[in-house]
Amino acid sequence: MKKIDMSDKAITRRLKRVDQLRELSLSLMKAKKVSDEKSARNKPTVKKTNAEN
């Protein structure tokens, strides 16, 4: 079984990496929301004719 480094430096390094991944995840979610909103605004609306009602 592989030993896991539990030194203070190693734990701090892993915590920093988790924080960076969390920040990236939040940024990507925010970017997707903005992208979805922009595409919804730019999507042409289709008007129904009387025959379709």
CORJOVEN-V103645 format. One line per field, one symbol per residue. burial: # if it has 16 or more other C-alpha atoms within 10 Angstrom, else .. Layout:
burial: ???
This chain:
burial: .....................................................
